[in-house]
Structure formats: C-alpha cells, structure tokens
C-alpha cells in the first residue's frame, strides 16, 4: 500500500523496450453508476489543468517518443474497474536516457486529479461529446450478433444479479448524465474507491512508489466502498429465451453455472474441462459439432472465472437448432462420463499452456491477470496456474464437468424463420 487504499503491483522486467502502467478505480457493479463510471475516463482524457485539451495531451505524448494513455473499463464478475492504461518507451532507450517514466506518471496524476473544469464542474461540451461516443459504442453492440447474443444470454441468465449489468451500462442511463452530476460522482469515486496500480518495466519498485506518491499526493481519501461478486447456483428447469431479428444465420447460446470460480482450488480442472469441451480448435464442440456433423458455423465455450459461469456460443441454420442443441449437450455429457481421449485431453492442456505462455509475453494480459487475482483475493502468477494445469487428471476434468448445470438457453432466429 503506497497511500491509504492505494496499492501498487510492480513487476520488474528487462524483457520489453516499453513499460506499462495502469490505474484502476474498483467499483461495485451497480446500474445507478455503471454508465457514469464508463464515461469518466473518456472525459478525463479530454484535458486537465496542465494539458487543457486533446491537442496538448497529444503533443506531450509525442515528446515522450509516442507514449500512449488510453481508457480502461473492465468488468470482472460484479466489479467494475475504470481508469487509464499507459505504455511508454523505457528510459534506457530514450535519447539521453530522459525521465520518460517520471513525466508519464506525473501526467497520469494530472489527468486523474486535476481535470479541466468550467464553473467548477466538468466542461459540458466535453461531457456531451463523450456521452455520444459512449452511446454509439453501446448501440453498436447489436451489429455484432455473436457478442450481442452472449450479452442477451447473460441478461436473462443473471436477471436480478449485478452481473447482468453491461460493462458500459445502458444508453438510457448515459443520456441522463450531465456535467454537474458526473463531476459530483467523479469526486465520490475518487475519494471512496480502492485504487489499484500495475507497473511493468525496468524501474525498481521503490522508484515507482515514490513517483506515484508524488503524483497522487492530492488524491482525496475516505472509506472505500466495498465490492465483490455473489456466486449463484440456480437449481431447476433451464430457462428458455427467444428473440427474432433480421438475420440470415441463427444463434444458439447456452449459459451454465460452473460450480466454482477462479478463487477455488478446483478451478484449474474446470479450465481444462472447458478447453476439452469447447475452448479451442481441438475441442469436442469444434471437431464434432462443427467439423464432423456440420451442425454449426462455429461452436465454442468460455468461462467467466469471477462469476462462475460457462457460456456456449454457436451459429446455426434455423432448421438445425434442435439437433445442434442436442449434440452440444451430448458432448458435455461425454465430458461428464470421462469419455475424453488422450489426444483430446493433452491437446487441450497444450492449448492452455501455450495461451498462458503467450500471456506472459504480453504486458496487457499480465496487467489484466494481476488485477483479476487482486479482485479474487488470490496470490499466484500465470506461471503458477500453468504448473497447476500440468497436474490436472482426466477424472478431475470429468468431475468439473459433472458440477456444471445448465441454467439458460437463448436462441436468435430470423424474422421469417
């Protein structure tokens, strides 16, 4: 902890020529503030007292050899994380070994703590412009039917739970925001949120800590609002949700309760089970439902490790809905029964280990994984997870499949189908 409720995770690495820094305010996912939280980083990046407009910010970043500062809005279970992500050239590679890191951290502090204001609140023109950008982003979700269907599945499956709230909120909530109310909310979350900072680069933790303490010295501090995720198991008959739109390809999505989260010791087995079932090109869904039987244009499964949810996503012909659904369910039953070949099992393990190895070479994925571990209250790195995956047995993966329960089935058909 470098300041009250301000925490730094510093990873020293000489692997990259660029460093990265993220600053995230951790908020409980709530309908009444989700859209405001999503909007605030974009408004902050319109200008601050030291760099009063986007032009001056851009010129400053150009001076830092093309450094970048962008917005971050993440949803991890029922926790919304809002803030900035920056990457920049390491001092060792700058001309004359300039203090790029120091100037970058100072700028992040300025943008976060001293936004440009008009009559004591956010500049209304900035707010209105960013509101429209956010609304456009939210409304564009329907254009990607694959992700749209998954969001609709989650809304149905988790109705009444905070997890049903979209990461960026809803259009009608964005429209209600104004400069004065948004600024008041900004001051609240700045004062009453846990702040998580991730740094990866060549600087020592002590130097990064001191630079951050200086940059954030005026950060208002109060009691941090609590956050967390409620994990729900809903027994009973699976729910059915149907929708019709002007589409030529049907969508079938299934939502399952996983029976564990990444905070549980059984999670590596669930992760490997998902890879066997539908997590890659060697999975049962891909090889059997898509390739062998040609029942789907695509078919895969994924986990939401914070909420304990598994979702299956598929694109199907309208006439093949029932056959595709039955086959997807049968493939999971085979996993439950331990009908997993050596090739399927080891290919799934290799797929996961390769993905983790690639993640260890990605500053962005390291940042995201680190924040996730903090939210889960867990220690451990990607390398630790890889070692745990190496010891998972076929029976443990089958047991993970047996804990999975179908909650909701969502279908999207054409208007005339």
TORKOL-4160 file (C-alpha; in steps of 0.2 Angstrom, whole numbers, padded with zeros to 4 digits, m for minus):
417
<pt num="1" X="0000" Y="0000" Z="0000"/>
<pt num="2" X="0008" Y="0016" Z="m0005"/>
<pt num="3" X="m0006" Y="0028" Z="0001"/>
<pt num="4" X="m0022" Y="0024" Z="0010"/>
<pt num="5" X="m0032" Y="0011" Z="m0001"/>
<pt num="6" X="m0020" Y="0014" Z="m0015"/>
<pt num="7" X="m0010" Y="m0002" Z="m0020"/>
<pt num="8" X="0004" Y="m0005" Z="m0032"/>
<pt num="9" X="0009" Y="m0021" Z="m0041"/>
<pt num="10" X="0026" Y="m0019" Z="m0048"/>
<pt num="11" X="0034" Y="m0031" Z="m0060"/>
<pt num="12" X="0052" Y="m0028" Z="m0064"/>
<pt num="13" X="0056" Y="m0035" Z="m0081"/>
<pt num="14" X="0070" Y="m0032" Z="m0094"/>
<pt num="15" X="0060" Y="m0042" Z="m0107"/>
<pt num="16" X="0052" Y="m0026" Z="m0116"/>
<pt num="17" X="0058" Y="m0010" Z="m0123"/>
<pt num="18" X="0042" Y="m0002" Z="m0117"/>
<pt num="19" X="0034" Y="m0001" Z="m0100"/>
<pt num="20" X="0016" Y="m0001" Z="m0095"/>
<pt num="21" X="0006" Y="0007" Z="m0081"/>
<pt num="22" X="m0012" Y="0005" Z="m0077"/>
<pt num="23" X="m0023" Y="0014" Z="m0064"/>
<pt num="24" X="m0040" Y="0007" Z="m0059"/>
<pt num="25" X="m0053" Y="0013" Z="m0048"/>
<pt num="26" X="m0063" Y="m0003" Z="m0041"/>
<pt num="27" X="m0081" Y="m0001" Z="m0040"/>
<pt num="28" X="m0096" Y="m0012" Z="m0036"/>
<pt num="29" X="m0106" Y="m0015" Z="m0052"/>
<pt num="30" X="m0122" Y="m0006" Z="m0050"/>
<pt num="31" X="m0135" Y="0000" Z="m0063"/>
<pt num="32" X="m0135" Y="0018" Z="m0055"/>
<pt num="33" X="m0117" Y="0021" Z="m0058"/>
<pt num="34" X="m0111" Y="0009" Z="m0072"/>
<pt num="35" X="m0113" Y="0021" Z="m0086"/>
<pt num="36" X="m0105" Y="0036" Z="m0076"/>
<pt num="37" X="m0090" Y="0025" Z="m0072"/>
<pt num="38" X="m0088" Y="0020" Z="m0090"/>
<pt num="39" X="m0089" Y="0038" Z="m0096"/>
<pt num="40" X="m0077" Y="0047" Z="m0083"/>
<pt num="41" X="m0061" Y="0041" Z="m0090"/>
<pt num="42" X="m0065" Y="0047" Z="m0108"/>
<pt num="43" X="m0070" Y="0064" Z="m0100"/>
<pt num="44" X="m0054" Y="0065" Z="m0090"/>
<pt num="45" X="m0044" Y="0062" Z="m0106"/>
<pt num="46" X="m0051" Y="0077" Z="m0114"/>
<pt num="47" X="m0040" Y="0088" Z="m0104"/>
<pt num="48" X="m0033" Y="0094" Z="m0087"/>
<pt num="49" X="m0025" Y="0110" Z="m0080"/>
<pt num="50" X="m0008" Y="0106" Z="m0086"/>
<pt num="51" X="m0014" Y="0099" Z="m0103"/>
<pt num="52" X="m0030" Y="0108" Z="m0106"/>
<pt num="53" X="m0036" Y="0099" Z="m0122"/>
<pt num="54" X="m0033" Y="0084" Z="m0133"/>
<pt num="55" X="m0020" Y="0093" Z="m0144"/>
<pt num="56" X="m0009" Y="0097" Z="m0129"/>
<pt num="57" X="m0010" Y="0080" Z="m0122"/>
<pt num="58" X="m0006" Y="0073" Z="m0139"/>
<pt num="59" X="0009" Y="0084" Z="m0141"/>
<pt num="60" X="0015" Y="0079" Z="m0124"/>
<pt num="61" X="0014" Y="0061" Z="m0128"/>
<pt num="62" X="0023" Y="0064" Z="m0144"/>
<pt num="63" X="0038" Y="0072" Z="m0134"/>
<pt num="64" X="0038" Y="0055" Z="m0124"/>
<pt num="65" X="0043" Y="0046" Z="m0140"/>
<pt num="66" X="0025" Y="0041" Z="m0144"/>
<pt num="67" X="0019" Y="0036" Z="m0127"/>
<pt num="68" X="0000" Y="0032" Z="m0126"/>
<pt num="69" X="m0013" Y="0034" Z="m0112"/>
<pt num="70" X="m0030" Y="0026" Z="m0115"/>
<pt num="71" X="m0046" Y="0022" Z="m0106"/>
<pt num="72" X="m0049" Y="0006" Z="m0097"/>
<pt num="73" X="m0066" Y="0000" Z="m0092"/>
<pt num="74" X="m0067" Y="m0018" Z="m0086"/>
<pt num="75" X="m0080" Y="m0030" Z="m0079"/>
<pt num="76" X="m0073" Y="m0044" Z="m0068"/>
<pt num="77" X="m0088" Y="m0053" Z="m0061"/>
<pt num="78" X="m0098" Y="m0040" Z="m0051"/>
<pt num="79" X="m0084" Y="m0027" Z="m0050"/>
<pt num="80" X="m0082" Y="m0013" Z="m0062"/>
<pt num="81" X="m0064" Y="m0006" Z="m0065"/>
<pt num="82" X="m0062" Y="0011" Z="m0073"/>
<pt num="83" X="m0046" Y="0021" Z="m0076"/>
<pt num="84" X="m0031" Y="0023" Z="m0088"/>
<pt num="85" X="m0019" Y="0012" Z="m0096"/>
<pt num="86" X="m0002" Y="0019" Z="m0102"/>
<pt num="87" X="0013" Y="0012" Z="m0112"/>
<pt num="88" X="0029" Y="0021" Z="m0115"/>
<pt num="89" X="0047" Y="0019" Z="m0120"/>
<pt num="90" X="0059" Y="0014" Z="m0106"/>
<pt num="91" X="0071" Y="0027" Z="m0100"/>
<pt num="92" X="0086" Y="0016" Z="m0105"/>
<pt num="93" X="0081" Y="0018" Z="m0124"/>
<pt num="94" X="0076" Y="0036" Z="m0124"/>
<pt num="95" X="0088" Y="0049" Z="m0131"/>
<pt num="96" X="0100" Y="0054" Z="m0116"/>
<pt num="97" X="0090" Y="0042" Z="m0105"/>
<pt num="98" X="0077" Y="0055" Z="m0101"/>
<pt num="99" X="0065" Y="0053" Z="m0087"/>
<pt num="100" X="0050" Y="0046" Z="m0098"/>
<pt num="101" X="0043" Y="0036" Z="m0083"/>
<pt num="102" X="0043" Y="0051" Z="m0071"/>
<pt num="103" X="0035" Y="0063" Z="m0084"/>
<pt num="104" X="0022" Y="0049" Z="m0089"/>
<pt num="105" X="0017" Y="0046" Z="m0071"/>
<pt num="106" X="0016" Y="0064" Z="m0067"/>
<pt num="107" X="0004" Y="0066" Z="m0082"/>
<pt num="108" X="m0007" Y="0052" Z="m0076"/>
<pt num="109" X="m0008" Y="0060" Z="m0059"/>
<pt num="110" X="m0013" Y="0077" Z="m0068"/>
<pt num="111" X="m0026" Y="0069" Z="m0079"/>
<pt num="112" X="m0034" Y="0059" Z="m0064"/>
<pt num="113" X="m0034" Y="0073" Z="m0051"/>
<pt num="114" X="m0035" Y="0090" Z="m0060"/>
<pt num="115" X="m0047" Y="0089" Z="m0074"/>
<pt num="116" X="m0051" Y="0105" Z="m0084"/>
<pt num="117" X="m0067" Y="0112" Z="m0077"/>
<pt num="118" X="m0080" Y="0125" Z="m0081"/>
<pt num="119" X="m0090" Y="0134" Z="m0067"/>
<pt num="120" X="m0082" Y="0121" Z="m0055"/>
<pt num="121" X="m0088" Y="0105" Z="m0064"/>
<pt num="122" X="m0083" Y="0095" Z="m0080"/>
<pt num="123" X="m0084" Y="0105" Z="m0096"/>
<pt num="124" X="m0102" Y="0102" Z="m0103"/>
<pt num="125" X="m0096" Y="0101" Z="m0121"/>
<pt num="126" X="m0083" Y="0088" Z="m0116"/>
<pt num="127" X="m0096" Y="0078" Z="m0107"/>
<pt num="128" X="m0109" Y="0079" Z="m0121"/>
<pt num="129" X="m0096" Y="0074" Z="m0134"/>
<pt num="130" X="m0091" Y="0059" Z="m0124"/>
<pt num="131" X="m0108" Y="0054" Z="m0120"/>
<pt num="132" X="m0112" Y="0052" Z="m0138"/>
<pt num="133" X="m0097" Y="0042" Z="m0141"/>
<pt num="134" X="m0102" Y="0030" Z="m0127"/>
<pt num="135" X="m0120" Y="0029" Z="m0133"/>
<pt num="136" X="m0113" Y="0025" Z="m0151"/>
<pt num="137" X="m0102" Y="0011" Z="m0144"/>
<pt num="138" X="m0116" Y="0004" Z="m0134"/>
<pt num="139" X="m0129" Y="0004" Z="m0148"/>
<pt num="140" X="m0116" Y="m0004" Z="m0160"/>
<pt num="141" X="m0116" Y="m0020" Z="m0150"/>
<pt num="142" X="m0131" Y="m0026" Z="m0159"/>
<pt num="143" X="m0121" Y="m0025" Z="m0175"/>
<pt num="144" X="m0110" Y="m0040" Z="m0169"/>
<pt num="145" X="m0123" Y="m0053" Z="m0167"/>
<pt num="146" X="m0111" Y="m0065" Z="m0159"/>
<pt num="147" X="m0107" Y="m0054" Z="m0144"/>
<pt num="148" X="m0125" Y="m0047" Z="m0144"/>
<pt num="149" X="m0132" Y="m0064" Z="m0141"/>
<pt num="150" X="m0120" Y="m0068" Z="m0127"/>
<pt num="151" X="m0124" Y="m0051" Z="m0119"/>
<pt num="152" X="m0143" Y="m0055" Z="m0120"/>
<pt num="153" X="m0140" Y="m0073" Z="m0113"/>
<pt num="154" X="m0131" Y="m0065" Z="m0098"/>
<pt num="155" X="m0145" Y="m0053" Z="m0095"/>
<pt num="156" X="m0158" Y="m0067" Z="m0095"/>
<pt num="157" X="m0147" Y="m0079" Z="m0085"/>
<pt num="158" X="m0142" Y="m0067" Z="m0072"/>
<pt num="159" X="m0158" Y="m0056" Z="m0071"/>
<pt num="160" X="m0159" Y="m0049" Z="m0054"/>
<pt num="161" X="m0140" Y="m0051" Z="m0051"/>
<pt num="162" X="m0127" Y="m0037" Z="m0053"/>
<pt num="163" X="m0118" Y="m0047" Z="m0066"/>
<pt num="164" X="m0132" Y="m0044" Z="m0079"/>
<pt num="165" X="m0127" Y="m0025" Z="m0079"/>
<pt num="166" X="m0117" Y="m0022" Z="m0095"/>
<pt num="167" X="m0099" Y="m0016" Z="m0094"/>
<pt num="168" X="m0103" Y="0001" Z="m0101"/>
<pt num="169" X="m0120" Y="0002" Z="m0094"/>
<pt num="170" X="m0136" Y="0006" Z="m0105"/>
<pt num="171" X="m0140" Y="0020" Z="m0117"/>
<pt num="172" X="m0154" Y="0027" Z="m0106"/>
<pt num="173" X="m0143" Y="0029" Z="m0091"/>
<pt num="174" X="m0129" Y="0038" Z="m0101"/>
<pt num="175" X="m0142" Y="0050" Z="m0108"/>
<pt num="176" X="m0147" Y="0055" Z="m0090"/>
<pt num="177" X="m0129" Y="0061" Z="m0086"/>
<pt num="178" X="m0124" Y="0079" Z="m0086"/>
<pt num="179" X="m0108" Y="0088" Z="m0082"/>
<pt num="180" X="m0113" Y="0093" Z="m0064"/>
<pt num="181" X="m0119" Y="0076" Z="m0058"/>
<pt num="182" X="m0105" Y="0067" Z="m0067"/>
<pt num="183" X="m0092" Y="0078" Z="m0058"/>
<pt num="184" X="m0100" Y="0075" Z="m0041"/>
<pt num="185" X="m0100" Y="0056" Z="m0044"/>
<pt num="186" X="m0082" Y="0058" Z="m0050"/>
<pt num="187" X="m0077" Y="0066" Z="m0034"/>
<pt num="188" X="m0086" Y="0052" Z="m0024"/>
<pt num="189" X="m0077" Y="0038" Z="m0033"/>
<pt num="190" X="m0060" Y="0046" Z="m0032"/>
<pt num="191" X="m0062" Y="0048" Z="m0013"/>
<pt num="192" X="m0071" Y="0031" Z="m0009"/>
<pt num="193" X="m0063" Y="0018" Z="m0021"/>
<pt num="194" X="m0049" Y="0007" Z="m0019"/>
<pt num="195" X="m0036" Y="0011" Z="m0032"/>
<pt num="196" X="m0025" Y="m0002" Z="m0040"/>
<pt num="197" X="m0010" Y="0002" Z="m0050"/>
<pt num="198" X="0000" Y="m0010" Z="m0060"/>
<pt num="199" X="0018" Y="m0006" Z="m0067"/>
<pt num="200" X="0028" Y="m0017" Z="m0078"/>
<pt num="201" X="0045" Y="m0011" Z="m0083"/>
<pt num="202" X="0064" Y="m0009" Z="m0079"/>
<pt num="203" X="0062" Y="0003" Z="m0064"/>
<pt num="204" X="0064" Y="m0003" Z="m0046"/>
<pt num="205" X="0048" Y="m0004" Z="m0036"/>
<pt num="206" X="0055" Y="0009" Z="m0024"/>
<pt num="207" X="0057" Y="0022" Z="m0038"/>
<pt num="208" X="0040" Y="0019" Z="m0045"/>
<pt num="209" X="0032" Y="0020" Z="m0027"/>
<pt num="210" X="0040" Y="0037" Z="m0024"/>
<pt num="211" X="0035" Y="0044" Z="m0041"/>
<pt num="212" X="0017" Y="0038" Z="m0038"/>
<pt num="213" X="0016" Y="0045" Z="m0021"/>
<pt num="214" X="0022" Y="0062" Z="m0028"/>
<pt num="215" X="0009" Y="0062" Z="m0042"/>
<pt num="216" X="m0005" Y="0056" Z="m0031"/>
<pt num="217" X="m0001" Y="0067" Z="m0016"/>
<pt num="218" X="m0018" Y="0077" Z="m0018"/>
<pt num="219" X="m0028" Y="0061" Z="m0020"/>
<pt num="220" X="m0043" Y="0063" Z="m0008"/>
<pt num="221" X="m0046" Y="0048" Z="0003"/>
<pt num="222" X="m0061" Y="0042" Z="0013"/>
<pt num="223" X="m0068" Y="0025" Z="0017"/>
<pt num="224" X="m0068" Y="0014" Z="0001"/>
<pt num="225" X="m0084" Y="0007" Z="m0005"/>
<pt num="226" X="m0085" Y="m0012" Z="m0003"/>
<pt num="227" X="m0085" Y="m0023" Z="m0019"/>
<pt num="228" X="m0087" Y="m0042" Z="m0023"/>
<pt num="229" X="m0096" Y="m0055" Z="m0033"/>
<pt num="230" X="m0111" Y="m0066" Z="m0027"/>
<pt num="231" X="m0109" Y="m0083" Z="m0034"/>
<pt num="232" X="m0126" Y="m0091" Z="m0038"/>
<pt num="233" X="m0132" Y="m0108" Z="m0041"/>
<pt num="234" X="m0150" Y="m0109" Z="m0048"/>
<pt num="235" X="m0157" Y="m0127" Z="m0047"/>
<pt num="236" X="m0172" Y="m0131" Z="m0058"/>
<pt num="237" X="m0178" Y="m0132" Z="m0076"/>
<pt num="238" X="m0167" Y="m0122" Z="m0088"/>
<pt num="239" X="m0175" Y="m0106" Z="m0094"/>
<pt num="240" X="m0178" Y="m0103" Z="m0112"/>
<pt num="241" X="m0176" Y="m0086" Z="m0120"/>
<pt num="242" X="m0180" Y="m0082" Z="m0139"/>
<pt num="243" X="m0178" Y="m0067" Z="m0150"/>
<pt num="244" X="m0181" Y="m0063" Z="m0168"/>
<pt num="245" X="m0171" Y="m0051" Z="m0178"/>
<pt num="246" X="m0167" Y="m0048" Z="m0197"/>
<pt num="247" X="m0153" Y="m0061" Z="m0198"/>
<pt num="248" X="m0149" Y="m0075" Z="m0210"/>
<pt num="249" X="m0140" Y="m0085" Z="m0198"/>
<pt num="250" X="m0147" Y="m0092" Z="m0181"/>
<pt num="251" X="m0138" Y="m0090" Z="m0165"/>
<pt num="252" X="m0139" Y="m0103" Z="m0151"/>
<pt num="253" X="m0131" Y="m0099" Z="m0134"/>
<pt num="254" X="m0131" Y="m0109" Z="m0118"/>
<pt num="255" X="m0127" Y="m0102" Z="m0101"/>
<pt num="256" X="m0121" Y="m0114" Z="m0087"/>
<pt num="257" X="m0117" Y="m0112" Z="m0068"/>
<pt num="258" X="m0099" Y="m0118" Z="m0066"/>
<pt num="259" X="m0100" Y="m0123" Z="m0048"/>
<pt num="260" X="m0083" Y="m0114" Z="m0044"/>
<pt num="261" X="m0074" Y="m0098" Z="m0048"/>
<pt num="262" X="m0055" Y="m0095" Z="m0050"/>
<pt num="263" X="m0054" Y="m0092" Z="m0031"/>
<pt num="264" X="m0057" Y="m0111" Z="m0029"/>
<pt num="265" X="m0044" Y="m0125" Z="m0029"/>
<pt num="266" X="m0054" Y="m0134" Z="m0042"/>
<pt num="267" X="m0053" Y="m0120" Z="m0055"/>
<pt num="268" X="m0038" Y="m0127" Z="m0065"/>
<pt num="269" X="m0049" Y="m0143" Z="m0068"/>
<pt num="270" X="m0063" Y="m0133" Z="m0074"/>
<pt num="271" X="m0052" Y="m0123" Z="m0085"/>
<pt num="272" X="m0045" Y="m0139" Z="m0093"/>
<pt num="273" X="m0063" Y="m0146" Z="m0094"/>
<pt num="274" X="m0069" Y="m0131" Z="m0104"/>
<pt num="275" X="m0054" Y="m0132" Z="m0116"/>
<pt num="276" X="m0058" Y="m0151" Z="m0119"/>
<pt num="277" X="m0077" Y="m0146" Z="m0121"/>
<pt num="278" X="m0076" Y="m0131" Z="m0132"/>
<pt num="279" X="m0061" Y="m0120" Z="m0128"/>
<pt num="280" X="m0051" Y="m0122" Z="m0144"/>
<pt num="281" X="m0049" Y="m0130" Z="m0161"/>
<pt num="282" X="m0045" Y="m0147" Z="m0154"/>
<pt num="283" X="m0061" Y="m0147" Z="m0143"/>
<pt num="284" X="m0076" Y="m0158" Z="m0144"/>
<pt num="285" X="m0088" Y="m0144" Z="m0150"/>
<pt num="286" X="m0076" Y="m0139" Z="m0164"/>
<pt num="287" X="m0071" Y="m0156" Z="m0170"/>
<pt num="288" X="m0088" Y="m0165" Z="m0168"/>
<pt num="289" X="m0102" Y="m0152" Z="m0169"/>
<pt num="290" X="m0094" Y="m0141" Z="m0181"/>
<pt num="291" X="m0082" Y="m0151" Z="m0192"/>
<pt num="292" X="m0089" Y="m0169" Z="m0191"/>
<pt num="293" X="m0108" Y="m0166" Z="m0190"/>
<pt num="294" X="m0108" Y="m0148" Z="m0199"/>
<pt num="295" X="m0122" Y="m0143" Z="m0187"/>
<pt num="296" X="m0114" Y="m0126" Z="m0183"/>
<pt num="297" X="m0104" Y="m0112" Z="m0192"/>
<pt num="298" X="m0095" Y="m0110" Z="m0176"/>
<pt num="299" X="m0096" Y="m0118" Z="m0158"/>
<pt num="300" X="m0086" Y="m0114" Z="m0143"/>
<pt num="301" X="m0087" Y="m0112" Z="m0124"/>
<pt num="302" X="m0079" Y="m0100" Z="m0112"/>
<pt num="303" X="m0078" Y="m0096" Z="m0094"/>
<pt num="304" X="m0081" Y="m0081" Z="m0083"/>
<pt num="305" X="m0070" Y="m0085" Z="m0069"/>
<pt num="306" X="m0075" Y="m0072" Z="m0057"/>
<pt num="307" X="m0094" Y="m0076" Z="m0058"/>
<pt num="308" X="m0093" Y="m0095" Z="m0060"/>
<pt num="309" X="m0102" Y="m0095" Z="m0077"/>
<pt num="310" X="m0098" Y="m0105" Z="m0093"/>
<pt num="311" X="m0106" Y="m0100" Z="m0109"/>
<pt num="312" X="m0108" Y="m0109" Z="m0126"/>
<pt num="313" X="m0109" Y="m0099" Z="m0142"/>
<pt num="314" X="m0114" Y="m0106" Z="m0159"/>
<pt num="315" X="m0120" Y="m0100" Z="m0176"/>
<pt num="316" X="m0133" Y="m0112" Z="m0184"/>
<pt num="317" X="m0145" Y="m0114" Z="m0198"/>
<pt num="318" X="m0163" Y="m0111" Z="m0192"/>
<pt num="319" X="m0168" Y="m0129" Z="m0196"/>
<pt num="320" X="m0153" Y="m0136" Z="m0186"/>
<pt num="321" X="m0157" Y="m0128" Z="m0169"/>
<pt num="322" X="m0163" Y="m0144" Z="m0160"/>
<pt num="323" X="m0150" Y="m0155" Z="m0167"/>
<pt num="324" X="m0136" Y="m0143" Z="m0163"/>
<pt num="325" X="m0143" Y="m0141" Z="m0145"/>
<pt num="326" X="m0144" Y="m0160" Z="m0143"/>
<pt num="327" X="m0127" Y="m0163" Z="m0149"/>
<pt num="328" X="m0119" Y="m0149" Z="m0138"/>
<pt num="329" X="m0127" Y="m0156" Z="m0123"/>
<pt num="330" X="m0121" Y="m0174" Z="m0128"/>
<pt num="331" X="m0103" Y="m0168" Z="m0129"/>
<pt num="332" X="m0104" Y="m0161" Z="m0112"/>
<pt num="333" X="m0112" Y="m0177" Z="m0106"/>
<pt num="334" X="m0097" Y="m0186" Z="m0113"/>
<pt num="335" X="m0085" Y="m0175" Z="m0103"/>
<pt num="336" X="m0095" Y="m0179" Z="m0088"/>
<pt num="337" X="m0094" Y="m0198" Z="m0091"/>
<pt num="338" X="m0075" Y="m0196" Z="m0094"/>
<pt num="339" X="m0076" Y="m0200" Z="m0112"/>
<pt num="340" X="m0061" Y="m0190" Z="m0116"/>
<pt num="341" X="m0047" Y="m0197" Z="m0127"/>
<pt num="342" X="m0029" Y="m0195" Z="m0123"/>
<pt num="343" X="m0027" Y="m0184" Z="m0139"/>
<pt num="344" X="m0042" Y="m0173" Z="m0134"/>
<pt num="345" X="m0035" Y="m0171" Z="m0116"/>
<pt num="346" X="m0017" Y="m0167" Z="m0120"/>
<pt num="347" X="m0021" Y="m0156" Z="m0134"/>
<pt num="348" X="m0032" Y="m0146" Z="m0123"/>
<pt num="349" X="m0019" Y="m0145" Z="m0110"/>
<pt num="350" X="m0006" Y="m0139" Z="m0123"/>
<pt num="351" X="m0018" Y="m0126" Z="m0129"/>
<pt num="352" X="m0020" Y="m0119" Z="m0112"/>
<pt num="353" X="m0001" Y="m0119" Z="m0108"/>
<pt num="354" X="0003" Y="m0111" Z="m0124"/>
<pt num="355" X="m0010" Y="m0097" Z="m0121"/>
<pt num="356" X="m0003" Y="m0094" Z="m0104"/>
<pt num="357" X="0015" Y="m0093" Z="m0111"/>
<pt num="358" X="0009" Y="m0080" Z="m0124"/>
<pt num="359" X="0001" Y="m0071" Z="m0110"/>
<pt num="360" X="0017" Y="m0070" Z="m0100"/>
<pt num="361" X="0024" Y="m0061" Z="m0115"/>
<pt num="362" X="0010" Y="m0048" Z="m0116"/>
<pt num="363" X="0011" Y="m0033" Z="m0104"/>
<pt num="364" X="m0008" Y="m0030" Z="m0106"/>
<pt num="365" X="m0013" Y="m0048" Z="m0102"/>
<pt num="366" X="m0001" Y="m0048" Z="m0087"/>
<pt num="367" X="m0009" Y="m0032" Z="m0081"/>
<pt num="368" X="m0027" Y="m0039" Z="m0083"/>
<pt num="369" X="m0022" Y="m0056" Z="m0074"/>
<pt num="370" X="m0014" Y="m0046" Z="m0060"/>
<pt num="371" X="m0030" Y="m0036" Z="m0057"/>
<pt num="372" X="m0040" Y="m0051" Z="m0058"/>
<pt num="373" X="m0030" Y="m0060" Z="m0045"/>
<pt num="374" X="m0032" Y="m0045" Z="m0033"/>
<pt num="375" X="m0051" Y="m0045" Z="m0035"/>
<pt num="376" X="m0051" Y="m0063" Z="m0032"/>
<pt num="377" X="m0041" Y="m0061" Z="m0016"/>
<pt num="378" X="m0028" Y="m0074" Z="m0023"/>
<pt num="379" X="m0009" Y="m0074" Z="m0025"/>
<pt num="380" X="m0001" Y="m0083" Z="m0039"/>
<pt num="381" X="0005" Y="m0079" Z="m0057"/>
<pt num="382" X="0001" Y="m0086" Z="m0074"/>
<pt num="383" X="0016" Y="m0097" Z="m0072"/>
<pt num="384" X="0009" Y="m0104" Z="m0056"/>
<pt num="385" X="m0008" Y="m0108" Z="m0065"/>
<pt num="386" X="0002" Y="m0117" Z="m0078"/>
<pt num="387" X="0010" Y="m0128" Z="m0066"/>
<pt num="388" X="m0006" Y="m0132" Z="m0058"/>
<pt num="389" X="m0014" Y="m0136" Z="m0075"/>
<pt num="390" X="0000" Y="m0149" Z="m0078"/>
<pt num="391" X="m0006" Y="m0159" Z="m0063"/>
<pt num="392" X="m0024" Y="m0160" Z="m0068"/>
<pt num="393" X="m0031" Y="m0178" Z="m0071"/>
<pt num="394" X="m0044" Y="m0183" Z="m0084"/>
<pt num="395" X="m0055" Y="m0188" Z="m0069"/>
<pt num="396" X="m0053" Y="m0171" Z="m0061"/>
<pt num="397" X="m0059" Y="m0163" Z="m0078"/>
<pt num="398" X="m0074" Y="m0175" Z="m0078"/>
<pt num="399" X="m0078" Y="m0171" Z="m0061"/>
<pt num="400" X="m0078" Y="m0152" Z="m0065"/>
<pt num="401" X="m0090" Y="m0156" Z="m0080"/>
<pt num="402" X="m0102" Y="m0165" Z="m0068"/>
<pt num="403" X="m0103" Y="m0149" Z="m0057"/>
<pt num="404" X="m0109" Y="m0139" Z="m0072"/>
<pt num="405" X="m0128" Y="m0136" Z="m0073"/>
<pt num="406" X="m0137" Y="m0129" Z="m0087"/>
<pt num="407" X="m0146" Y="m0113" Z="m0082"/>
<pt num="408" X="m0152" Y="m0104" Z="m0098"/>
<pt num="409" X="m0154" Y="m0107" Z="m0117"/>
<pt num="410" X="m0155" Y="m0092" Z="m0128"/>
<pt num="411" X="m0160" Y="m0093" Z="m0147"/>
<pt num="412" X="m0160" Y="m0079" Z="m0160"/>
<pt num="413" X="m0169" Y="m0083" Z="m0176"/>
<pt num="414" X="m0174" Y="m0073" Z="m0192"/>
<pt num="415" X="m0190" Y="m0063" Z="m0193"/>
<pt num="416" X="m0197" Y="m0075" Z="m0205"/>
<pt num="417" X="m0189" Y="m0091" Z="m0199"/>
